[in-house]
Amino acid sequence: MTRHVVLGAGALGLAVADALTERRVAVRIVSRSIRTSGAPAGVEGCAADLTDPEQAQAACADASVVYHCASAPYGEWPARLPGLMNGAIAGAAAADAILVYGDNLYLYGPVAGPIHEALPANATGPKGRVRADVARMLLDAHRAGTVRGAIARGSDFYGPRVLASHAGERAFPRALAGKAADLIGDLDQPHTFTYIREFARVLVTLGERPEALGEVWHVPSAETLTTRRFMELIYAEAGTEPRLRTASRSMLTFLGLFTPVMRELKEVYYQFDRPFVVSGAKYERAFGSGVTPLRDAVRATMAWYRQRAAASG
């Protein structure tokens, strides 16, 4: 039986498992501990330290496609992401499997105009620079013939199971409770948000299509709105009045004295004080369009948060 291996049991890894299950293929999810909570029925769990090449090879045994969705705590990216990519390459190469990597947009740094795949890596901070290094590792391994690989990049996630995101716990559950969403930057700048189920479908498509290999692909998203308008859609779905508060760069400096993640967000403040519009045209030309309408994606996300709130009492 064809087996697909998903590295990482976070929101993106579980969304990929959902998409694969719809295709009726065998799925194994790999994380540091055996985690299948929230995964579709029948998914196999496997525990491995992916920074150990031998453990990564064992976890990827008999795979035809490996999806690298594993990450690390936000502040630990520079120290840990290269080791995770080394393990993913070792595991996929040993299995002679395709390796598809779920990446973000940090490596581009500040950009004037639409964000597309031909832009250079001009990251201004350590998290963006390590993202560029890690992507280069995979593309170099592909060119060397070590592994067949492709990269998909998406903007800020939202969707079922997405918590640690600008459109995750800071927005949806607060809208349900009628509280203010905690945001950063200029709310009236356009900002692309990526529906996580769209991201998962793109990763699976890249694993199926040989012409995708050796390339970087941006995930197509629904229409880009201002952050304020996007949040208004979330509050409308919750049935509450929009309440939004935002932190300036100087406020992030102050908040960082008490909350480390706020200090870390200063590196990517440029994503929120100017237009941040992502182009998925390259993918749409190659593989077709048909993204989930924005209101449908917001509705599905809010339904998941409602169920989560009900389950927690």
C-alpha positions in Angstrom: 0.0 0.0 0.0 1.2 3.5 -0.8 2.1 5.3 2.4 2.3 9.0 3.0 4.3 10.3 6.0 3.5 13.6 7.6 6.3 15.1 9.8 4.7 17.2 12.5 1.4 16.9 14.3 0.5 20.6 14.5 -2.3 22.3 12.6 -0.7 22.0 9.2 0.3 18.4 9.6 -3.2 17.4 10.7 -4.7 19.3 7.9 -2.5 17.4 5.5 -3.6 14.1 7.1 -7.2 15.2 6.5 -6.5 15.8 2.9 -4.7 12.5 2.4 -7.4 10.6 4.2 -9.9 12.0 1.7 -7.8 10.4 -1.0 -7.9 7.0 0.9 -4.2 6.6 1.3 -2.4 5.2 4.3 -1.0 8.0 6.5 1.6 8.1 9.3 2.1 11.2 11.4 5.5 11.6 13.1 6.2 13.8 16.1 8.4 13.7 19.2 5.7 11.8 21.0 3.0 9.6 19.4 0.2 12.1 18.7 -2.9 11.2 16.7 -5.4 13.3 18.8 -7.5 15.3 16.4 -6.3 13.2 13.4 -8.6 11.3 11.1 -9.5 7.7 12.1 -7.0 5.1 11.0 -3.9 7.4 10.9 -0.8 5.8 12.3 1.2 7.6 15.0 5.0 7.4 15.2 7.4 9.0 17.8 10.8 10.2 16.6 13.3 12.9 17.1 13.5 14.2 13.5 16.9 15.9 14.2 18.4 12.4 14.5 18.8 11.1 10.9 18.5 7.4 11.9 15.2 8.1 13.7 14.0 10.1 10.8 14.9 7.3 8.4 13.0 4.8 10.5 10.0 7.1 10.7 9.9 7.6 6.9 10.4 3.9 6.0 8.2 2.7 3.1 6.9 6.3 2.4 6.2 7.4 -1.2 5.7 11.0 -0.2 7.0 12.8 2.9 5.4 16.1 4.0 7.7 18.3 6.2 5.3 20.2 8.4 7.4 20.0 11.6 8.5 23.1 13.4 9.8 24.4 16.7 8.9 27.0 19.2 9.0 30.4 17.6 12.1 31.7 19.4 14.0 28.5 18.7 13.8 28.5 14.9 17.4 29.5 14.3 18.7 26.7 16.5 16.3 23.9 15.5 14.9 24.3 12.0 18.1 23.2 10.2 18.3 20.0 12.1 14.6 19.2 11.3 15.3 19.8 7.6 18.4 17.6 7.7 16.3 14.8 9.2 13.5 15.3 6.7 15.9 15.0 3.8 17.6 12.0 5.3 14.3 10.2 5.9 12.8 10.9 2.5 16.1 10.1 0.7 16.4 6.7 2.4 12.8 5.8 1.4 13.3 7.2 -2.1 10.3 9.4 -1.4 9.3 12.8 -2.6 9.7 15.5 0.1 7.3 18.4 0.1 8.0 21.2 2.6 5.4 23.6 4.1 7.2 26.9 4.4 6.2 30.5 5.2 7.2 33.9 3.7 9.7 35.2 6.2 12.7 34.7 4.0 11.7 37.4 1.6 12.0 40.2 4.2 10.3 43.6 3.5 8.8 43.6 0.0 7.3 46.4 -2.2 4.5 45.1 -4.3 3.0 41.6 -4.6 5.0 38.7 -3.0 5.9 36.1 -5.6 8.3 33.2 -6.0 10.9 35.0 -8.0 11.8 37.4 -5.2 15.2 37.1 -3.6 15.8 36.1 0.0 16.3 39.5 1.7 15.3 38.6 5.3 16.3 41.2 7.9 16.2 39.0 11.0 17.4 35.6 12.3 14.1 33.8 11.8 13.8 34.9 8.2 17.4 34.1 7.5 17.1 30.6 8.9 14.0 30.1 6.8 16.1 31.0 3.7 18.8 28.6 4.8 16.4 25.7 5.3 14.7 26.2 2.0 18.1 26.3 0.3 19.0 23.1 1.9 16.1 21.3 0.3 16.5 22.9 -3.1 20.3 22.1 -3.1 19.5 18.5 -2.1 17.1 18.3 -5.0 19.6 19.7 -7.5 22.2 17.3 -6.2 19.9 14.3 -6.7 19.8 13.5 -3.0 16.0 13.8 -2.8 13.2 14.9 -5.0 11.6 18.0 -3.4 9.2 20.9 -3.7 8.3 23.8 -1.4 4.9 25.4 -0.8 4.7 28.8 1.0 1.7 30.3 2.6 0.9 33.5 4.5 -0.5 33.7 8.0 -2.7 30.6 8.7 -6.2 30.5 9.9 -8.5 27.5 10.0 -9.5 24.5 12.2 -6.8 23.7 14.8 -4.8 26.9 14.1 -4.0 28.5 17.5 -0.6 30.2 17.4 -1.4 32.7 14.5 -2.4 36.3 14.1 -5.7 34.9 13.0 -5.9 32.1 15.5 -6.5 32.3 19.3 -5.9 36.1 19.2 -9.0 36.5 17.0 -11.6 33.7 16.7 -12.3 32.7 20.3 -12.1 36.4 21.4 -14.7 37.2 18.8 -16.9 34.4 20.1 -16.6 35.9 23.6 -17.3 39.4 22.4 -13.7 40.5 23.5 -11.1 42.5 21.6 -8.9 40.7 19.1 -5.1 41.3 19.8 -3.4 42.4 16.7 -0.3 44.3 15.5 0.4 47.0 13.0 -1.8 49.0 10.7 -5.2 47.3 10.5 -6.1 49.2 7.3 -3.3 47.7 5.2 -4.2 44.8 2.9 -2.9 41.5 4.3 -3.2 38.0 2.8 -4.4 35.2 5.1 -4.0 31.6 4.1 -6.7 29.0 4.9 -4.9 26.0 6.3 -7.0 23.5 4.4 -6.0 25.2 1.2 -2.3 24.9 2.2 -2.8 21.2 2.9 -4.4 20.6 -0.5 -1.5 22.4 -2.2 1.1 20.3 -0.4 -0.7 17.1 -1.4 -1.0 18.2 -5.0 2.7 19.0 -5.1 3.4 15.5 -3.9 1.3 14.1 -6.8 2.7 16.1 -9.6 6.2 15.4 -11.0 6.3 18.8 -12.7 6.1 20.5 -9.2 9.5 19.2 -8.1 12.5 21.4 -7.7 10.2 24.5 -7.5 8.7 26.9 -5.0 5.0 27.5 -5.1 2.9 30.0 -3.2 -0.4 28.8 -1.9 -3.4 30.6 -3.6 -5.6 32.3 -1.1 -9.0 34.0 -1.3 -9.2 37.7 -2.0 -6.9 39.9 0.1 -8.7 42.3 2.4 -7.4 44.7 5.0 -6.8 43.2 8.4 -9.7 45.2 9.7 -12.1 43.9 7.1 -11.0 40.4 7.6 -11.5 40.7 11.4 -15.0 42.2 10.8 -15.9 39.0 8.9 -14.8 36.9 11.8 -16.9 39.0 14.3 -19.9 38.8 11.9 -19.7 35.0 11.9 -19.4 35.1 15.7 -22.4 37.3 15.9 -20.6 39.9 18.0 -19.5 43.5 17.6 -16.0 44.0 16.2 -13.5 45.0 18.9 -10.0 45.4 17.7 -6.8 46.5 19.4 -3.4 46.7 17.9 0.2 47.1 19.1 2.7 49.4 17.5 6.4 48.6 17.2 7.1 50.6 20.4 4.3 48.8 22.2 5.8 45.4 21.2 9.1 46.5 22.7 7.3 47.2 26.0 5.2 44.1 25.9 8.4 42.1 25.1 9.7 42.8 28.6 6.9 40.5 29.9 6.0 38.3 27.0 8.9 36.8 24.9 6.8 36.1 21.8 5.9 39.8 21.6 9.6 40.6 21.5 10.1 38.1 18.7 7.3 39.6 16.6 9.3 42.8 16.2 11.3 41.0 13.5 8.3 40.7 11.2 6.5 43.9 12.1 7.0 45.0 8.5 4.4 42.4 7.4 1.7 44.4 9.2 2.6 48.1 8.7 2.4 48.0 4.9 0.6 46.0 2.2 1.4 42.3 2.4 -0.2 40.7 -0.6 0.7 37.2 -1.7 0.4 36.0 -5.3 -0.6 32.4 -6.0 -0.7 32.9 -9.7 2.1 30.5 -10.5 0.4 27.6 -8.8 -3.0 28.5 -10.4 -1.5 28.6 -13.9 0.1 25.1 -13.4 -2.6 23.3 -11.4 -5.8 25.3 -11.6 -7.6 27.7 -9.3 -10.7 27.2 -7.1 -9.8 28.4 -3.6 -12.3 28.1 -0.8 -14.4 31.3 -0.7 -13.4 33.5 2.2 -16.7 33.5 4.0 -16.9 29.7 3.8 -13.4 29.4 5.2 -14.2 31.8 8.1 -17.4 29.9 8.8 -15.7 26.5 9.0 -13.0 27.9 11.2 -15.5 29.5 13.6 -17.5 26.2 13.7 -14.3 24.5 14.9 -13.7 27.1 17.6 -17.3 26.8 18.7 -16.9 23.0 19.1 -13.7 23.6 21.0 -15.3 26.0 23.4 -18.2 23.6 24.0 -15.9 20.7 24.6 -13.9 22.7 27.2 -17.1 23.6 29.1 
